[in-house]
Amino acid sequence: MLPGIGGRGMNPAKVKQMMKQMGINVNEINDVQQVIIRTPDKDIVFNDASVSVMTAQGVDTYQIVGTPEEIAREVEIPEDDVRLVAEQTGVPAEKARQALKDANGDLAEAILALSS
């Protein structure tokens, strides 16, 4: 952290000039509508995001400021898996699909749950 930055009496234009002298550029990305960070089990969505890109020594660093909303991702179930579970257990496809969703896509767990 640079001394004096963010404190009282520091001129934002002077801060920008100092950063430029050190080879650090900060640019705002305009008109950002949404930022989504996807993980295997959830999406983190920023609908009111403000995004800045800081470039230092040839490396871009993105800063996101806003209100995150976490949305759980639904497990995608392949049709082949649904057919297999339905055939192995003798249940309708929709019941097999629900068992696979409940088992997070695990075939053996879904078949065991329907067989007991």
C-alpha contacts under 8 A as a table, 3 or more apart, distances in Angstrom:
res1	aa1	res2	aa2	distance
1	M	5	I	7.71
2	L	5	I	5.77
4	G	7	G	5.33
4	G	8	R	7.81
4	G	10	M	6.55
5	I	10	M	6.41
5	I	15	V	6.92
6	G	10	M	6.93
7	G	10	M	6.20
10	M	14	K	7.37
10	M	15	V	7.20
11	N	14	K	5.17
11	N	15	V	6.31
12	P	15	V	4.99
12	P	16	K	6.21
13	A	16	K	5.11
13	A	17	Q	6.21
14	K	17	Q	4.96
14	K	18	M	6.12
15	V	18	M	5.10
15	V	19	M	6.18
16	K	19	M	5.13
16	K	20	K	6.17
17	Q	20	K	5.08
17	Q	21	Q	6.27
18	M	21	Q	5.10
18	M	22	M	6.43
19	M	22	M	5.07
19	M	23	G	6.39
19	M	24	I	5.03
19	M	25	N	6.79
20	K	23	G	5.01
20	K	24	I	5.08
20	K	25	N	5.81
21	Q	24	I	7.33
23	G	56	A	6.06
23	G	57	Q	6.92
24	I	54	M	6.80
24	I	55	T	5.61
24	I	56	A	4.65
24	I	57	Q	7.49
25	N	53	V	7.98
25	N	54	M	5.54
25	N	55	T	5.09
25	N	56	A	6.66
26	V	52	S	6.64
26	V	53	V	5.58
26	V	54	M	4.33
26	V	55	T	6.40
27	N	52	S	5.58
27	N	53	V	5.27
27	N	54	M	6.52
28	E	50	S	7.82
28	E	51	V	6.04
28	E	52	S	4.36
28	E	53	V	6.31
29	I	32	V	6.68
29	I	50	S	7.56
29	I	51	V	5.58
29	I	52	S	5.87
29	I	53	V	7.32
30	N	51	V	7.89
32	V	35	V	7.67
32	V	49	A	6.63
32	V	50	S	6.83
32	V	51	V	7.26
33	Q	47	N	6.48
33	Q	48	D	7.23
33	Q	49	A	7.29
34	Q	45	V	7.14
34	Q	46	F	5.65
34	Q	47	N	4.68
34	Q	48	D	6.82
34	Q	49	A	6.36
35	V	45	V	5.83
35	V	46	F	5.07
35	V	47	N	6.68
35	V	49	A	6.65
36	I	43	D	6.49
36	I	44	I	5.66
36	I	45	V	4.58
36	I	46	F	6.41
37	I	43	D	5.64
37	I	44	I	5.01
37	I	45	V	6.49
38	R	42	K	6.29
38	R	43	D	4.55
38	R	44	I	6.47
39	T	42	K	5.33
39	T	43	D	6.05
40	P	73	R	7.45
41	D	72	A	6.09
41	D	73	R	5.21
41	D	74	E	7.59
42	K	70	E	6.61
42	K	71	I	5.47
42	K	72	A	4.26
42	K	73	R	4.65
43	D	70	E	5.78
43	D	71	I	5.14
43	D	72	A	6.38
43	D	73	R	6.57
44	I	68	P	6.09
44	I	69	E	5.58
44	I	70	E	4.59
44	I	71	I	6.35
45	V	68	P	5.51
45	V	69	E	5.14
45	V	70	E	6.37
45	V	71	I	7.55
46	F	49	A	5.38
46	F	66	G	6.11
46	F	67	T	5.77
46	F	68	P	4.86
46	F	69	E	6.47
47	N	66	G	7.62
47	N	67	T	7.36
47	N	68	P	7.74
48	D	66	G	5.52
48	D	67	T	6.56
49	A	64	I	6.28
49	A	65	V	5.57
49	A	66	G	4.59
49	A	67	T	7.25
50	S	64	I	5.80
50	S	65	V	5.15
50	S	66	G	6.36
51	V	62	Y	6.82
51	V	63	Q	5.61
51	V	64	I	4.73
51	V	65	V	6.48
52	S	62	Y	5.77
52	S	63	Q	5.19
52	S	64	I	6.76
53	V	60	D	6.31
53	V	61	T	5.63
53	V	62	Y	4.64
53	V	63	Q	6.39
54	M	60	D	5.64
54	M	61	T	5.12
54	M	62	Y	6.41
54	M	63	Q	7.81
55	T	58	G	6.11
55	T	59	V	5.44
55	T	60	D	4.51
55	T	61	T	6.34
56	A	59	V	5.43
56	A	60	D	6.76
75	V	101	K	6.50
75	V	104	N	6.22
75	V	105	G	6.77
76	E	105	G	7.61
77	I	81	D	6.85
77	I	82	V	7.20
77	I	97	R	7.17
77	I	100	L	7.11
77	I	101	K	7.22
77	I	105	G	6.23
78	P	81	D	5.39
78	P	82	V	6.65
79	E	82	V	4.99
79	E	83	R	6.20
80	D	83	R	5.13
80	D	84	L	6.15
81	D	84	L	5.08
81	D	85	V	6.19
81	D	107	L	7.04
82	V	85	V	5.33
82	V	86	A	6.07
82	V	93	A	6.14
82	V	96	A	5.68
82	V	97	R	5.41
82	V	100	L	7.46
83	R	86	A	5.09
83	R	87	E	6.02
83	R	93	A	6.62
83	R	96	A	7.82
84	L	87	E	5.18
84	L	88	Q	6.07
85	V	88	Q	5.13
85	V	89	T	6.05
85	V	96	A	5.76
85	V	107	L	6.95
85	V	110	A	7.20
85	V	111	I	5.89
86	A	89	T	5.39
86	A	90	G	5.40
86	A	91	V	5.07
86	A	92	P	5.95
86	A	93	A	5.57
86	A	95	K	7.85
86	A	96	A	5.35
87	E	90	G	5.32
87	E	91	V	7.30
88	Q	111	I	7.11
89	T	111	I	6.47
89	T	114	L	6.47
89	T	115	S	6.12
91	V	95	K	6.33
91	V	96	A	6.46
92	P	95	K	5.47
92	P	96	A	6.38
93	A	96	A	4.98
93	A	97	R	6.05
94	E	97	R	4.99
94	E	98	Q	6.21
95	K	98	Q	5.16
95	K	99	A	6.23
96	A	99	A	5.10
96	A	100	L	6.24
96	A	110	A	7.50
96	A	114	L	7.92
97	R	100	L	5.10
97	R	101	K	6.26
98	Q	101	K	5.01
98	Q	102	D	6.12
99	A	102	D	5.05
99	A	103	A	6.14
99	A	110	A	5.10
99	A	111	I	7.85
99	A	113	A	7.27
99	A	114	L	7.19
100	L	103	A	4.96
100	L	104	N	6.06
100	L	105	G	4.79
100	L	106	D	6.32
100	L	107	L	6.62
100	L	109	E	7.91
100	L	110	A	5.21
101	K	104	N	4.99
101	K	105	G	5.73
102	D	105	G	7.62
102	D	110	A	7.59
103	A	106	D	5.33
103	A	107	L	7.69
103	A	109	E	5.97
103	A	110	A	5.67
105	G	110	A	7.75
106	D	109	E	5.46
106	D	110	A	6.22
107	L	110	A	5.21
107	L	111	I	6.18
108	A	111	I	5.18
108	A	112	L	6.10
109	E	112	L	5.14
109	E	113	A	6.07
110	A	113	A	5.13
110	A	114	L	6.27
111	I	114	L	5.25
111	I	115	S	5.99
112	L	115	S	5.05
112	L	116	S	6.25
113	A	116	S	5.71
